[in-house]
Amino acid sequence: MNENELSYKIIGVAFKLHASLGPGLLESAYERAFEHDLREVGLEVKRQLPISFAYKGIILESAYKVDLMVNQKVIVEMKSVEQLVPVHYAQTLTYLRLSSKKLALLINFNEKSLKNGIHRIVNNL
């Protein structure tokens, strides 16, 4: 399954989760429920995955963590905030570049309508 097919499946699960729980919970609650639901539809999910990267010839171990990594291809960064701000997009793009992945989904579950909270961020896709 390629990144685009995966993102379609991930977004479908996100919509079902949001319809069930609605807005207003902490990010950690959505993260755990989302992990469960993604596994339930047969996807491989790693939560709070530490990522290392090279900088000036050294490896910085566990320099940052992505919220969810799905099938080793798509990063899912989850938020539950009043409004996404530019740093959320920049952070997600940096995670993509440092991990050499091509696609991330930045999802803000604190939206009345989840379609306003889903953003695709690409890196050479």
N, C-alpha and C positions, 0 to 999 in steps of 0.2 A: 504494500500500500504506500503510495507516495504522500508527500506532505499535504498536498491539496485535498486528497481523499481523506487523510487523517483529520485535517482541520474541519472538514464537513461533518465527520462523525463526532468529533469533540464538541463542536458547536451545538449539535443536536442534543447531546447529553447535557450540556450547559443549560439549554433552554428548558429541558425537563426538570432539572434540579431547581432552577430559579422559579419555575411554575409551582413546584412543590413547597419550597421554603420561603420564597419571596425575598425582598430586600431587608436589611437591618441587622443581620447577624455579623459576628466577627469573621474576619478573613479565615482564621484557622478552622472555623466550623464548616465553611464552604469548601475549604481545601480538603478536609478529611472526607466529607460527603462526596465531593467530586472524584476523588481518588477511588472511592468505593464504586461509584457508578461507572466510571471508565473501565475498571477491571471487570465489572459485571457484563459489559458489552464485548469483552474479550481483548481489551487493549492492555499492553504492558505499561505500567505506570511506576515511576520512581518519584517519591515526594521528598522535598527538601534535599535535593541531590547536590552534594558539594562538587564544585567544578574547579579544577586547577588550570592555570595558564602560564605561559612562558613570558618572562619580562627581563630584558637585558641579559639573556643567557641563563637565567635561573628559573626554576619551576616554583611558582607560588601555589603551594598545596591548599586545597579547600579555600580558595580566595573568596568565593561567593557561593551562594546556594540558589538554585532555581526552584520555584515552588513545585512545579510538576514537569517531568520529562516523559513524553508519551512516545512509546515505540522507538526510543532513542533518536527521534527525528524532530519532534515538535515540542518547543518550550511553551509552557502555559504559566504566565505570570498573573496572579490573582490579586485583586484588590476589593476592598469593601469600604469605599470612601465616598464622600459627598460629590467630589468631582475629580477626575483624572487631571493631572497637571503635567507640563512638559517633561519634568524629571522622570515620570513613570515611563514615558515613551523612550527617553534617552537610556534609562536603565535597561529596559528590555532589549533595545537595539544593541547595546554594549554586551549583554549576555549572549546574544546571537553571534556577534562577531568573535568574542573570546572563545566560544564553544564550537565555532565553525559550523553551526547549524544554519538552516536556510529560512525557517519559519517559526514565528512565535505568535501566540495569541495573548493579548493583554485584555483581561476580562475584569470589569468592575461589576460585582454582584449587587452593589448598593444602588441600583437603578430601578425605577418603577417598571420600565420596559427594558429587558435585557438587550434587545437589539441596539440600544444606544450605548451599551457598555462593552461591546465586543469590537476589538481592533486587531487587525492582522498587521504584523510587522515582519518585513522580509529582509533577507540578507542574501543577495545574489540568487534569488529564486527565479 
